[in-house]
Each structure stands twice: as C-alpha cells, then as structure tokens.
Amino acid sequence: MPPTRRRRALLSTRLATRLATRSAAPLVGSLVAGLLLAVPGGPAGAAGPARASSPATDGSLDGVLDSAARGARAVRLLGDDLADAADLNGMTAADLRSTLRTDDTAWVDTDGHVFYRDTLAADRTAASAAMTAADLLYPSADTFTLHSLPGAKRTIYIDFDGATVTGTAWNNSGLKTTAVSGFSYDDDYTTFTAGERALIQQVWQQVAEDYAPFQVDVTTEDPGRAALVRTSSGDQYYGALAIVSDDTDAHQVGCGGYSSCTGVAYVDVFDEADSGYYQPAWAFTSYYDDVETITGTVAHEVGHNLGLSHDGKGTSAYYSGQGIWGPIMGSTWHPLVQWSAGEYPSATNTEDDVAIIAASGAPLRADDAGDTIATASSASLPAEGVIGTQDDVDVYALGTCTGSVTVSADTVATSPDLDVALTVSTADGTQVAFSDPTSAVGDGITASGLSASATFTAPDEPLYASLDGVGSGSWDASGYGDYGSLGQYTLSVSGCDADAVAPGSPTITSTSTTATSATLTWTAPADDGGSAITGYVVSLDGTDVDTVTGTSWTTDGLVAGTTHTLGVRAVNAVGESSEVTAQVTTQSAGSGGSDPTAPGRPAIGKASSGARGGAVTATVRWSAPTDDGGSDLTGYLVRGLKLDASGRVVGRGTLALGVRTSVRLSLAKGRWRFQVRAVNDEGSSAWSARSNVVRAR
C-alpha cells in the first residue's frame, strides 16, 4: 500500500517555475549524443507497469490508472484527477501537464505517482573500457566499506552485489520477490574480480563527488533498512537505495521493454514517510556496464528521488552539454558534469538543483573553513575540504612562509565536479600568487585544468590561501559558470610553517650573579626549524618563570650564597627547542650576613574561574614566601598572562597589591595563567611558578 504523501510548500513554490520555460513541442525520436535520453516511443504492450488495485488511502490516488502511462495519453487518462495527481507529486497541474507532454521519459503509475525511465544514447565512443586491477583507487579489500561522510544522518547506498526487493511499488508492478542479481563483468555474482572492484570504487568516488556538497554519506556498505527508509516525519535517519543490476527480469519490469533504458526512479520520494515503498532507484547494466554510464545513471536517478527534473534545451527534454561541460540531470558524456540552474542558452529548466536537494532531505554540509582571512581555518595541512555552494570560499592560514613556496589545491582523481581557483594573500589581503588554469577536455573522462597550484617567492610573513569554485569562459561561447563548480579538494603547501619543525636549542654564552640576582645570556639557535624564532621560555630551578623576546634575562630576589639552575628554550610557530641550562651561585651576603635582602619567591596556589553569568573574572591564590629577606613584606605583584589556543603568551598585565594571599581579577575573556612576586623594602622576589590555566568568565 503506497503511503500518503504530504504537499511541501517549498516544492509548490519552486515547481511553479520548474518547467515554465519548457517548449510544448514533444520530443519524437530525438537521439542527442549523450548519456540519458528520452524514450522515443515504444513497442505495443510496453506502456509501463501495472499493479493490482487496492483500497485507496487518504490523499492517495490508488488505482487512478489501469496501467502506467506517459505523454498526452497520461494527461487524457488522468482527466479530472490530474490536479490531484500533481498535488500528490508536489507539482501544480500546469507543471505535471507540461512534464508529461514534453518529456517522453516521464510516466505516471497506477496511483498517480511520477517516475522516469531514462535511456542511453547510441553514441558510446567516450565510454571507458572495462576496468582492471590497475584502475583500483583504494585497497581492493576496502571496496565494500567505502564511505564519503561517515556518521551523516542521510545515506545513499549503492548496492552492487544484488538484493531481494519486496513490498515496493516495483513489486506491485510485477517485479519478482526473489533475489535480483547485482553487477558483474563475468556473470559470477558470488565473487568480484579486481577489475569489477575497480569499477565499483570509481563509481562510488564519482557519485560521492556529485553529492559532496550535502550532508549525506555515499557508501558501498549496506547500512541496514533503518538508515534508508523513513518511517515517520520525526525519523531523521533515512536515504536512497540505488541498485546496480544486470538482472534482465528487473530491467524488463522497470524499463518496460526498452533495451536502451539504463535507469528508473520515482520522483521526490527521498524524505517521504515510508519512503521504502518507492525504493530502489535502478541503474541497469544488462546492456551497458562502463563506469560513465553507471555513474551518470546512479547520480541522475537519485537526483529524481530528491525531486529533480530533467535539464533540457530547446525542444529536447535532455541537454547533452557544451564544450567540456554537461548537467547531471541532462544527457552527457562530457568530462565535467555538474548540478545546474539552467544558466545555459535556451534551457528548458531553471530550477535550482542544489537548493531543491537541500530542501528535499539532504541538507548542505557545514562549511570547512571561514570565507575571509579574519575567519581563516588554522587546520593542519594538507587539509581536505569541500566547496559546498556557489558563494563558498574556503580560506586557510598557511603560517609564516619564506623562500620558495608551493601551494596546491587538488581536486579528486577522476571526474571532479569542482573547478578550483587558488589565491594566496598576506594578512592585509595583498595578493601574492594566483592560479586558475584553463580547463580542457583532458582524457575525455576527467577534464584537465581543474586543480590549481602556485609556486612563488614568499615574503617572511603569514600568508593565507583562498579556494573558490569557478567557471570558464561564457555560456554563449561553450563555457560554463560557477554555479555547479562544487566538490572536494585537498590543500597542501611546502615552504611554510606547515613544513617547519621546532627550532634547535639556543647557546648559553655567559652567566653573572650578585648576592640577590642572577643573569643568563645566550645566542639564538643556529637552526630556527624553518620558522622564525618568536621568543624564549626561561626557567628557574626547573620551573618556567618567564617568556622573553631578547637573549638575556635577570632574576632577582634570590638568597645570598645559594645555588640555582637557570634554563632557556627557543620557541617558533611549531614548538619549543630542548632546554639548555647553567648552574649559578649567588654571591655571599655583606659583613655579618645580616643585611636585609629582597624576599624569597611566594608559592603559587590554585587559580579558579569566576562565576558564570556575571563579570568576567578569575581568582588567584598564593602562599607567602618562607624567607622575607629579613624585612617585612610590603605587598605583592600579580602578573596575568593571556594565552592563545596553543598555550603561547599573547598578552600580559601586572597589578600591585598590599599584603594578602588572594585576589579576584577582572579580565578579558579567554585563557589565563598567573604569577606572583613578593615585595619588601629591599626589593621584589623572583616571579613564582605559573599557575594552572583558567578561563576567565
């Protein structure tokens, strides 16, 4: 029993213009060189699947036709029920009437639901040969566990190894309830050769590229029925099943006797409650089994499930494309295949493919990186990402770059949808390098010039890479726009911090002392690790006490005649060097050894964040020094160290206090550590060790 379908307000709005520009002239026997073409008529008795009648359910048109129909005949047979059938399919009556009259592949089943029977052109000169082990993209053992977005709530499962289909509209049309065979080059459906696995991998990669902009996991691993069939409007885990099958019986039922038919699917059922009734979408390989046909058919038929119609031109229901470009919902052998909004001349369909897919149950993927330098991603490189919309620009921080630098943005290995342009800029937006190679036909399967790479001599300053999907030329001159230039990329760089390492150690050149102080002097490391030295961390007796940018440091407040260990580490954008140390002994005190001195260091206690919802504060605690230097303490200095996400000090401030052992500080939001210094009339102690890290709030 087919489920009741709801009418979506969004679809009624966007479908009001869906076919408004289509020519009313029917397509009769038009075979345009391309992938999916309209069925130009058919043999007697092949009118389409019939089904046994069953009691009507609320909102359905159960048994409205005796058998499936298309074209003017379907319009005539629907008669007064045409408006209800249109509503059932999320269309206006004018939409449905136009679709049936202008697209011979559009059928209406016995319950008023629209499905498509898509066929292949006779011109197969661009089809690739049978795959071999040399065409494997991944380890052979991974073939049936491939996932494009693990964990996504929506799934597109491409089933290559056969299945048993029951309880569906196809069964009510006559499909057997025994097992349907899967794909095979050699008719052995129990095992898969290396060549068969290579084809499966390449089909998966190309379909995953087509659906990369969306939060959907394209997979070759059976996720189970619960991940594919929506049981109610509250069920958020569902998807599409696409069966790739050699089965001639299934082909006969789905295609109605047309040997050139390669795919069949219902329209706009992806997110319907009990969507399993209209599954699967079919990609038939009984007559054609090359990668391009299977890939194009799977992506195209799942597009129908998601509510998309055909992209045509002029009087043709399908458009074969131009130059190197073709539309997924058209009929194309071109090496660059993309979603379309009907921007090409004389387009019959100007619907926004990406928006419709996103509104039909497959939402857009979250952005990988910020669109501006201010919001640039600091992800480690190489980094993988997706250009997800026409307006999406992904910006990455490259770090400080010096000398010869190469930045590359590479699209996927075979048949990418993305044509990417690369811009490298300084922090103020000044362009340093740009790359957007001219795209070309390539090997006929994968276009050339879609990736981008720039090699240049960099200034010694931070740089940023911006990636943007672009078009080429103009639609009027066999070019294409940037609407469908969406897909996956890998960004890599050499010559920037991403390739740098932590620096070598500095060299201690001298030490000196007084009765209460010690000074350490050093030179910069001979090897900065490929990234400029940004400062030095100094330690006293094994505890980090300061960060400086110079090459000398003095600590006071020491006790006369005591021995201490001073240490220093160099820091760059990648990390810190090994520490080098020197041991020093302060000079003896003056006559009698009773002269007062600066106090010893206080002991830092636990710092804590302020209460939520009020002023932004943190509380610092410490203990008085065990040695007051022979002079009463007069107060303390508290120093706050503002940290960045990696723990480096990016700001500091000092507050003078009276004699106390805690203080609540008003601070800027962020991560902080603290140090305390004791003060008497003779001077101040060394800074205490640093506190634990707290987040001011």
N, C-alpha and C positions, 0 to 999 in steps of 0.2 A: 504494500500500500504506500503510495508516494506521500511524503509529508506535506503538510500545509506550509506554504511559503509566505513570508511577510513581504510587504512592499516597502522598499527603502526610499526615504525622502531624497537622499543624495542621488540615488540612481535615477529617480524620476526627473531630477533636475538636469543631471549631466546627459541623460539619454534623450532629453528633449532636443538636444542639438547633435546627437550621435550620428545620425545619417541624413541630417537636413540638407547637406550639400551633395548627397549621392545622386547620380544621374538615374532617372527612372528607366533608362534603356536596359533591357535584360541582357545578361551575358549568354551568348549562344555559341558553343564550340570555340571559345577563345582560349588558346593554349599559349600563354606567355612564358618565355624561358624563365624558370624559377622553381621554387620548391613546392609550395602548396597552391594548387589551382582549383578553380571551381569545376564541379562535375558538369560537363556539357550535355546533360540529358542522360538517359539510362534505358536499359532493356525493359521490356514489358515484364510485369511481375516483380520489379525491384523497387517498388515505391517506398520501401522502408519497413522497419519493424512494426509488427502488430502485436497487440497484447490482449489478454483476456480482460474483460471488463470486471470491475469490482465496485462495490458501493462507494459513492462519492464521499469525500471528507470535506469539512467546512473549508471553503476557499479554494478547493481544487476544481479541476475540470475533468474528472475521471471519465474516460470513455467519450470525450467530446468528438473524437475522430475514430473511425473504424480501423484505420492504419495510418502510419506516419505519412506526412505529405509535405510538399515544398512548393515554392513558386506561387503563381496565380491560383493554382489548384487549391493549395492550402488556404489562401485568402478566401476563396469561394466557399470551401467546405466549412471553415470556421464561422462564416456568416456573422450572425448577431453575437456570437461568442468571441469574436476577435478582440474586442476591448477587454474582456475578462482574461483572455489568454495573454494579452500584452501586460496587464496588471500583474498576472502571475509571474511574468518574466522580468518585472521591473522596468517595463517599457511603456511608452504611450502607444495608442493604437496606430498612429501615423508611423512610429518607429518600426513596429512589427510588420506593418503592411509594406513599408519601403524595404525592409530587410528581406522579406520573402520574395518580393518582386525583382530585386536587383542582385541577389546573391543566391545562386543555384545550390550552394553547399549548405544553406540554412534550411533545416527541417523542423517540423512541429510533430511531436509524438502524440499518441492517442489521448494523453492527458493534458495537452496544450503546452508542454514544455519544449523549449527550443534547444536543438543540438546541431552540431556541424559535422558533416562528412567532408574531410579535406583530402585533396589528391595531389599527386606529384606530376610535374611536367615531364615530357618525354626527353627533353634535353638534359642528359646526365653527364656531360663532358667534364664538369667541375668536381664530380664526386671522387672522393679519395678511394684508394684501393683497400682491400682487406688489410686489417691491422696484423702486425706481427709482434713478437716479443720486443723488438727494437722500439716500438711505439708506446711501451709502458711509461706512464708518468710517475708512478709510485711503485713500491714493492708489490709484487703480484699478490701476496698474501693479504694486502690491505683492500683488495678490490671490493669486497662486500661489507666493508666497515667505514666507508668514506662519509664524512660529514662536513658541511660547509659552515654551520653555525650551531655546534652542539649546545643543548640547553634551551634553544628557542621554543616558544610555545606553538609555533606553526611549523609544519613539516611538509615537504614534498618528497615522497618516497618513489624512487624509480626502481621498479621491480623487473629484473632481467631473468629471474630463474623460474618463472611460472607461478601460478596461483590457482586456487579454487574460488570462483566468484559465485556467490549465492545471494538471494534476496535483494536484487537490484533491478533497476529499470531494464538493464540488458538481458537479465534472465526472463523478465516478463515479455521481452521481445524475441525470445527463442534461444538465448544463449544456454548452452549446456551447464549443468551444475557439477560436472566432473572437472578434473584439473585442466587448466588451459596451459599449453606449453609456453615457455619463455623464449629467449633469444639463443640462437646457435648458428655458427657457420657450418658445422658438420652434422647437424641433426642429432648430436649426442647431448641430451639435456641433463645428463647426470653429472657431467664434469665440464669444466671450462678451460680451454686452451689458453696459452699466453696471449695469442692474438685476440681471442674473444675478451679476455680480461683487459687488454689494452683498449679495445673499443669501449667497453663499459666505463673505464676510467676517463677516457676522453669525452664521452657523452656527459658523464657526471660533471666534469670540470666546466664544460661549456654551458650546461644548464645552470650550474651554480653561479657562473659569471652573470648570466642573464638575470638571476634573481638576487644577486649580491646586494642591491640597494635596500632589500627588505628583511625584516626580522623573521626569516624563515630558514629552516635547516633543510637543505637539499641533501639527500642521503641515499646510499645504496644498501643500507642496513635496515631490515624490517623493524619498524618502531612499535609494531602492535596496533591493533584496531583503535585503541583508546587515543592514540596520538594522531589519528587520521580522521575519525568520524566524530562530528559534533553532535552531542546528544541533546543539548538544550541551549538556549541563548546564554545561559550562565557558564557553559563549558568553554574554557579558554584554550584548551589543547585540541587542535584539530588541523586538518590539512588536505592534501590532494594525493591520490594514488595514481601513478602513471605506469601502466603495464606495457612493457616492450615484448611483443609476442609474435612468433612465427605461426601461430595456430590458425589454420585456414578456416576452421569452423567459426571461430570468433571473428575472423575477418569477414566472413560471409554475413554474419548477423549484424556486425557493426557497420559495414560498408555497403550492404545491400547488393552485392554482386559486382561492384566496380573494382576491377583489379588494380587500377591506378590509385585507389584510395589508400592513404598512409596513416590517417588519424581520425579519431572520432571523439567528441566530448560534448557534454552538456554545458550550457552557458549559465554563469552566475550562480553556482551552487557551492562554492568553496566554504562559505560561512553559514550555510543553511543548517537548521536543526535537522538531525538525521541525514546529514549530507552523504552518508554512505550509500543511500539509495541510488544516487547518481554517479557513484564511482564504479569503475575507474575511468580515467581518460585513457584512451588507447593509442599506442604507436605501433603500427603493424609492420613487420619485417618479412612478410611472406614473399614479397616481390622485390623489395629494396632494403638493403642491410648495410649501407655505408654510414659513417659517422655523421655526416652533414644532414642526411635525411632524418635519421633517428633524433639527433639533437634538435633540429628545427621543429620536428613534429612534437616532441615532448614539450618544449618550451611554449609552442603555439597552442597545443591542446590545453595545457594547464592555464594558459592565458584566457582561454574560453571559460574554464571553470571559475576564473577570477572576474568574469564579467566583460571581457574584451571582445570586440567585434573585429571584422577584417579591415585591413588597411588597403584600400583600392585606389585607383586613379582613373579619371575619366569614366568610361563605360565598363571598365574592368573591375570586378569585385576584389581582385588582388593586385597589388603593385609589386613588380619584380625588383624595383630599386633602380639606382643610378650610380654611375661611377663605381666606387668600391663599396657603396652603402646599400643596405636593404632593411626593411622593417620586419621585426619578429612576427607581427600579425599580418604580414603580406605573404609574398611568394618569392623567395630569393635564394640565389646561390652566391651572393656576394660575400667577400671575406670580412666585412664589418657589418654586423647585424645588431640592431638596437631597437629599444622601445621608441614609439613615435607619438607625436601630437599632430600629425598631418600637416607638417610645415612645407612639404614639397609641393610643386605646382600641380594643380588640378586634383588635389587629394579629395577622396570621397568621404573621409572620416577624420574629423579634427578632435576626437576625444583625447583626453589627457591620460595615456596609458598608466603612467606612474601613479597619478592621483587615484585612478579607479582601482588599481591593485591595492593600494594602501587603504582605501575605504572599504574594500571587499574582504578584509580579514587578514591581510598580510601587511602590517604597518611598516613604515620606514625604519631602517636601522638607525640606532643612535650614532651621532657624529663621532668620528675617531679623533678629531683634532679641532682646535679652535680655528675660526676663519680669519683671524687677524694676528699680527705679531704680538699684540698685548695678551692674547689668549692662546698663544702657541703651545703645542704639546712638547713636553720635555721627555718623551718616551725614548728609551734606548734604541739606537739604530744598529742594524737595519730594523725597520718597523713596517708592518703590514697594515693596510687600511683600505677604505672604500670611499670613492666619490659617490655620494648617495642621491644627490639631487642636482638639478641644473645650476643652482646657486651655491652649491657647496664648494668651498675652497679649504683645503687642509693645510695648516701651517705648522711646521716643526722647528724647534730650536736646535741648531746644529752645534752650539757651543762656540768657543773661540777657534778660529781657523787661521792657519798660517801656511805660507808657501803654496805649493801646487795642491789644489783641492779638486776632487771629482765628486759630484753629487748626481745620483741616478734615480729615476723613478721608472720602474719596470712594470709593465702590465703582465697579465697571465700568459702562459706559454702558447696556448692555442686559442684562436678565435676570440680575442678580447672584445668587449663592448666599449671599453674606455680608450679614448684618445687623450693623452695627458700632456699638459704643458707645465714646465718647471721654471720657477723664478727664484733666484737667490738674492736676498737683500740684507742690508745692515739693519740695526735696530731702529734707525730713523726712517726706514723704508727706501733708502737709496739702492737701486738695482745694481747688483754686482755681476750677475750672469742670468741668461735666459735660454731656454731650449724648447722648441716646438717643431720637430722635424716634419717635413712634408709627408703625409701619408700616401701610400701607394698599394697596389694590388698584392704585393708580396708573393707568396706561393699559390695564391688563389684560394687558400683555405684560411690563412692568417695574414692579415694586412701588415705591411711594414710601416715604420714611421709612427707607431702609436705610443711607444715608450719615449722617454726624454732623458738626456744626460748632458751635463755641462762640466768642463774642466777649465779652471781659471787659477790665476794667482790671487790669493786671498789677502785682504788686509788683516792685521793682527788684532781682530776684534770679533765679538759674537756675530754670527750670521744666522739667517732663517731661510728655510725652504718652503715655498708655497706651491701646492699642486692643485691644478684646475682641469676639469674636463672641458675639452674644446671641440669645435668643428673644424672644417677645412673648406675654404672657398665659399661659394654661394650655391643655394639650391638651384638657381637658374642656370648654373654652369656645371652641373653634375657633381656638386659638392654636397656637404651636409652640415647641419647645425650642431649646437652643443646640447640640445635637449636630452638626447639619449646617450650622451657620452658619459656613461656611468659604469662603475665597476671597480675591480680590485687592483691594488698596486703594492709594490714593495719599494720603500725608500731606503737608500744606502748612501754612505758618504765615506770618503777617505781624506785625511789631512786635517780633520777637525778633532775636537775633544773626544768624539766617539771612538777614535783610534788611539787616543793618548793613554798613558799609564801614569801611575803615581810617580812622583819625582824621586831622584836619588837623594841621599842624605846631605845636609849641609856639613861644612868642615869647621870645627871649633878652632879659632886662632889664638884666643887668649882668655884668661880669667884674672880678676883682681878682687880684693876684699878690703873692707875696713872692719872695725870691731862690730858693726851692726849691719853691714851690707855686703853684697857680692854682685859682681858684674860678669856677664858672659858675652863674648863677642865671637862671631862666626862669619863665614862667607857662604854665598848661595851655592847650591849643589851644581856640579858640573853638568848634570843631566836633569832637565826640567820635566822629563817624561813626555815631551811633545805638547805640553800645555803650560802656559805662563805660571810662574810662582805667584800665588796670591797672598801668602803670609807665612808665619811661623808660629807653632804652638810651643810654649816654654813650660817646663815642669820644674818643680822644686821638691826634692826628696820623693820622687815618684808620683807626684800629684800635679796634674795640669793646673797652672795658675794664671796664664795669660796668653793672649794671641796678639802678635805684633806684626807690623809690615817691614820694619827695619831689620838690621843684622846685629843689634846689641840690646841687651836687656839687663836691668839692675833691680835687685830686690833689697829692701831694707827691713828693719825691724828684727834682724837676727840677733842672737845672743853671742856675746864675745867668746872667742875660743871654742866655738862649736863647728862641727864638720857637716857639710851638706853636699847633696848631689844635684847639680844643675843639668837640665836636658833640653834639647831643642829638636823639633821635627819640621821639615818643609811641607808646604801644602800647595796643591794645584787644584784645578777643577775636577780632577778624577779622584784624588785622595791624598793621603799623607805618606811621607817617607818613613823609613826606620829612624828611630831616635838615636842621637849621639849624646853622650853625657861627659861631664867633667866633675871631679870632686874638689871642693874648696873648703878651707878652714878659715873662719873669721879671725881677725887679729885679737890679741889679748886686750882686756879692759885696761884703763889707765891705772894710776897708782892706787893701791889698796883694793882695786877691783870693785869699789863700792859706788862709782859714779852711776847715776840712773841712765837708763837707755830706753829706746822705744820698746813697746811691749811685744810679746810673742804673738803668734797668729791665733785668732779665735778658731773654734771648731764649728764648721757649718752644720746646721741641722736640716730637718726635712722641710722643704718648701711645699706649699699647697695652693691649689686654685681657689679663687673666690667663689662665692655662692652664685648659682645660676639666676639670671633674670635681673640682677642689679648692676651696679657699676662694675667695670672691668678691673679686677684686682687679683693680686696674689699675695700670700703671706710668707715671709722669710723668717727663719728661726736660726739661732746660733748659740754657742756657749762662749763665755768669757775665756780669754787665754789663761793658761796656767801660770804664765810669767808676765807680770805687769811692768817689768823692766825697772822695778824699784821706784816707780812713780805712779800715782793713782790714774786710772783711766779717766779720760775726759769725754769719751764718746766713741762712735763708730762711723765708718763709711760703708755704705751698702751700694754695690755696683750690680746693675741689671744688664744681662747680656741677651739681646734679641737674636733668635736663631731662625734660619730658614729651614725648609723641609728636610734638608740633608744634615742639619745639625751645625752648619757653619754660622759663625757670629756675623750678623749683618748690621748690628747697631748696639750701642751701649749708653748707659747713663748712670751717674753717681749721685747719691743722696747722703748728706751729713746728718747724723743723729746724735742725741745725747746718750747717756749711759742706759742701755736697755738691751734685751736679747731677742727681740722680735719686732716686726713691723709689717703692716699691711700697706702695700703699694698700689697706687692707681697706675695702670699701664695701658699701652696699646694692645689690642687683641693679638694673639699669636703665641709662640712657644718661647719660654724664657728659662735661663739659669741665673744663679746669683752667687756673688762672693762678698765677703765681709772683711773689713780691716779695722783693727783696734787702734785707738789714738790715745796718747798721753802727752804731757808737756814736752817730752823729748822727741816726739815724732810719731810715726804710724808704723804698724806692723806690716809684714808681707800680707798679701791677699790670702784669704783662706782658700781651701779647695772649692771647686764649683759645686753648687747644689745639684740635686736632681732636676730634671726637666719638668716644667709645669706649663699648662696652657692657661693663660690669663683669661678670665671670664667674669 
